[in-house]
Amino acid sequence: MSRSDATVPDSELIRRLQEADLDALGVLFERYRQRVYRTALAIVRDPAAAEDILQDCFLKVYANAHRIDTNRPLAPWLYRVTVNLSYTWLTHARHQRTPLEQVSDLLPGPMKQAPDQVTEQSEIRQNVRRAIAELSLDQRVVVVLYYLNNLSLQDIAEILDLPVGTVKSRLFYARENLRAALGSNLGWLPEVAHGYI
């Protein structure tokens, strides 16, 4: 992505894509691929499936470019597509899922720290990953969108096509379940979830 492409608004790129400009799709892919991949990976917990979902998501951007409202932000639309594709994959997955420990090997590691700090943080991350993986799918998706993607409750409600109250409720129960699994102090959850779900 060139420096000039980095400043082009999503709406302009979608307009260009509506005119069959595939370079615009490439710019959008580079701009959003990490977010889409990480969201899919956190939901399905399978790197190969997350890669497929990433590709499928941008095929949908291309196929539906004429239907995307350029007056609205693109990110919520992408998250909705990613979540829907992830639900579909989980529903139709017939093979055994990749263990969460294997997924964690693909995620970025902590900054260089003292060995005891690295060990403690590694244990915390493993416990958080395990606890999030044990949440119901509905709760896991809300946690991923809220903590990993820093989306507001309103944005999550729009992406999932749910009332804000339902999103709040799912987040509340997810936190309660995480508290039960991890202890009462969840203050570190956003930091751990952001980089290491």
C-alpha positions as CSV (number, residue, x, y, z in Angstrom):
1,M,0.0,0.0,0.0
2,S,1.5,3.3,-1.1
3,R,1.6,6.3,1.2
4,S,-1.1,8.0,-0.9
5,D,-3.4,4.9,-0.6
6,A,-3.1,5.1,3.2
7,T,-4.9,8.5,3.2
8,V,-7.7,7.5,0.8
9,P,-11.0,7.2,2.7
10,D,-12.8,3.8,2.7
11,S,-15.8,5.4,1.0
12,E,-13.6,6.5,-2.0
13,L,-12.1,3.0,-2.2
14,I,-15.5,1.4,-2.2
15,R,-16.6,3.8,-5.0
16,R,-13.5,2.8,-7.0
17,L,-14.3,-0.9,-6.3
18,Q,-17.8,-0.4,-7.6
19,E,-16.2,0.7,-10.8
20,A,-14.2,-2.6,-10.9
21,D,-10.9,-1.1,-9.6
22,L,-9.2,-4.1,-8.0
23,D,-6.4,-2.0,-6.7
24,A,-9.0,-0.5,-4.3
25,L,-9.8,-3.9,-3.0
26,G,-6.1,-4.5,-2.4
27,V,-5.8,-1.3,-0.4
28,L,-8.9,-2.3,1.7
29,F,-7.5,-5.8,2.2
30,E,-4.2,-4.4,3.5
31,R,-6.0,-1.9,5.7
32,Y,-8.3,-4.4,7.4
33,R,-6.8,-7.9,7.0
34,Q,-5.2,-8.0,10.5
35,R,-8.4,-7.0,12.2
36,V,-10.6,-9.5,10.2
37,Y,-8.1,-12.3,10.7
38,R,-7.7,-11.8,14.4
39,T,-11.4,-11.5,14.9
40,A,-12.0,-14.8,13.0
41,L,-9.2,-16.5,14.8
42,A,-10.4,-15.5,18.2
43,I,-13.9,-16.9,17.4
44,V,-13.1,-20.1,15.5
45,R,-9.7,-20.8,17.1
46,D,-8.4,-22.4,13.9
47,P,-5.7,-20.5,11.9
48,A,-6.5,-22.2,8.6
49,A,-10.2,-21.4,9.0
50,A,-9.4,-17.8,10.0
51,E,-7.4,-17.4,6.8
52,D,-10.3,-18.8,4.8
53,I,-12.7,-16.5,6.5
54,L,-10.4,-13.6,5.8
55,Q,-10.4,-14.5,2.1
56,D,-14.1,-15.1,2.0
57,C,-14.8,-11.7,3.7
58,F,-13.0,-9.8,1.0
59,L,-14.6,-11.8,-1.7
60,K,-17.9,-10.6,-0.2
61,V,-16.6,-7.0,-0.2
62,Y,-15.9,-7.4,-3.9
63,A,-19.1,-9.2,-4.7
64,N,-21.2,-6.7,-2.7
65,A,-19.4,-3.5,-3.4
66,H,-22.4,-2.0,-5.1
67,R,-24.5,-2.7,-2.0
68,I,-22.1,-1.2,0.6
69,D,-23.3,2.2,1.8
70,T,-20.4,4.6,1.4
71,N,-22.0,7.0,3.9
72,R,-21.4,4.6,6.7
73,P,-18.1,3.3,8.1
74,L,-16.8,0.1,6.5
75,A,-15.4,-1.6,9.7
76,P,-18.7,-2.5,11.2
77,W,-19.8,-4.1,8.0
78,L,-16.6,-6.1,7.8
79,Y,-17.0,-7.3,11.4
80,R,-20.6,-8.4,10.7
81,V,-19.4,-10.4,7.7
82,T,-16.5,-11.9,9.7
83,V,-18.7,-12.9,12.6
84,N,-21.3,-14.4,10.2
85,L,-18.7,-16.4,8.3
86,S,-17.2,-17.5,11.7
87,Y,-20.6,-18.7,12.9
88,T,-21.1,-20.6,9.6
89,W,-17.7,-22.2,9.9
90,L,-18.4,-23.3,13.4
91,T,-21.8,-24.7,12.5
92,H,-20.4,-26.7,9.6
93,A,-17.1,-27.7,11.0
94,R,-16.9,-31.5,11.0
95,H,-13.3,-31.9,11.8
96,Q,-11.6,-31.5,15.2
97,R,-10.8,-27.9,16.2
98,T,-7.2,-26.8,16.6
99,P,-6.2,-26.8,20.3
100,L,-6.0,-23.3,21.7
101,E,-2.4,-23.9,22.7
102,Q,-1.5,-24.2,19.0
103,V,-3.2,-21.0,18.2
104,S,-1.3,-19.2,21.0
105,D,2.0,-20.1,19.3
106,L,1.0,-18.0,16.3
107,L,0.2,-14.9,18.3
108,P,2.7,-12.2,19.1
109,G,4.8,-12.7,22.2
110,P,5.4,-10.3,25.1
111,M,8.1,-7.7,25.0
112,K,11.5,-8.8,26.5
113,Q,11.0,-9.0,30.3
114,A,12.5,-10.8,33.2
115,P,11.9,-14.6,33.0
116,D,9.6,-14.6,36.1
117,Q,7.5,-11.9,34.6
118,V,7.3,-13.7,31.2
119,T,6.3,-16.9,32.9
120,E,3.6,-15.2,35.0
121,Q,2.2,-13.3,32.0
122,S,2.3,-16.5,29.9
123,E,0.3,-18.3,32.6
124,I,-2.2,-15.4,32.7
125,R,-2.6,-15.4,28.9
126,Q,-3.1,-19.2,28.9
127,N,-5.7,-19.0,31.6
128,V,-7.5,-16.1,29.8
129,R,-7.5,-17.9,26.5
130,R,-8.8,-21.1,28.1
131,A,-11.6,-19.2,30.0
132,I,-12.6,-17.3,26.8
133,A,-12.6,-20.5,24.8
134,E,-15.0,-22.0,27.4
135,L,-17.5,-19.2,27.0
136,S,-20.6,-19.8,25.0
137,L,-20.2,-18.7,21.4
138,D,-22.5,-15.7,21.9
139,Q,-20.5,-14.5,24.9
140,R,-17.2,-15.2,23.2
141,V,-18.1,-13.2,20.1
142,V,-19.1,-10.2,22.3
143,V,-15.9,-10.4,24.3
144,V,-13.8,-10.6,21.1
145,L,-15.5,-7.6,19.6
146,Y,-15.5,-5.5,22.8
147,Y,-12.0,-6.3,24.1
148,L,-10.0,-7.4,21.0
149,N,-11.5,-4.8,18.6
150,N,-12.3,-2.1,21.1
151,L,-15.8,-1.7,19.7
152,S,-18.6,0.1,21.6
153,L,-21.7,-1.7,22.7
154,Q,-23.7,0.2,20.1
155,D,-21.3,-0.9,17.3
156,I,-21.5,-4.5,18.5
157,A,-25.3,-4.3,18.6
158,E,-25.3,-3.1,15.0
159,I,-22.8,-5.7,13.8
160,L,-24.7,-8.6,15.5
161,D,-28.1,-7.1,14.7
162,L,-29.1,-7.2,18.3
163,P,-30.5,-4.7,20.8
164,V,-27.9,-3.0,22.9
165,G,-29.4,-4.5,26.0
166,T,-28.8,-8.0,24.7
167,V,-25.1,-7.1,24.0
168,K,-24.8,-5.7,27.5
169,S,-26.4,-8.8,29.0
170,R,-24.0,-11.1,27.1
171,L,-21.0,-9.0,28.1
172,F,-22.2,-9.0,31.7
173,Y,-22.6,-12.8,31.8
174,A,-19.3,-13.3,29.9
175,R,-17.5,-11.2,32.6
176,E,-19.3,-13.1,35.3
177,N,-18.2,-16.4,33.8
178,L,-14.6,-15.1,33.3
179,R,-14.6,-13.9,36.9
180,A,-15.7,-17.3,38.1
181,A,-13.0,-19.0,36.0
182,L,-10.2,-16.4,36.7
183,G,-10.9,-14.7,39.9
184,S,-12.4,-11.3,40.8
185,N,-9.7,-9.0,39.3
186,L,-10.4,-8.6,35.6
187,G,-8.7,-5.3,35.3
188,W,-6.0,-6.8,33.1
189,L,-8.4,-8.5,30.7
190,P,-8.4,-5.7,28.1
191,E,-4.6,-5.7,27.9
192,V,-4.3,-9.5,27.7
193,A,-7.3,-9.8,25.3
194,H,-6.1,-7.1,22.9
195,G,-2.9,-8.8,22.1
196,Y,-3.3,-12.4,23.0
197,I,-6.8,-13.8,22.5
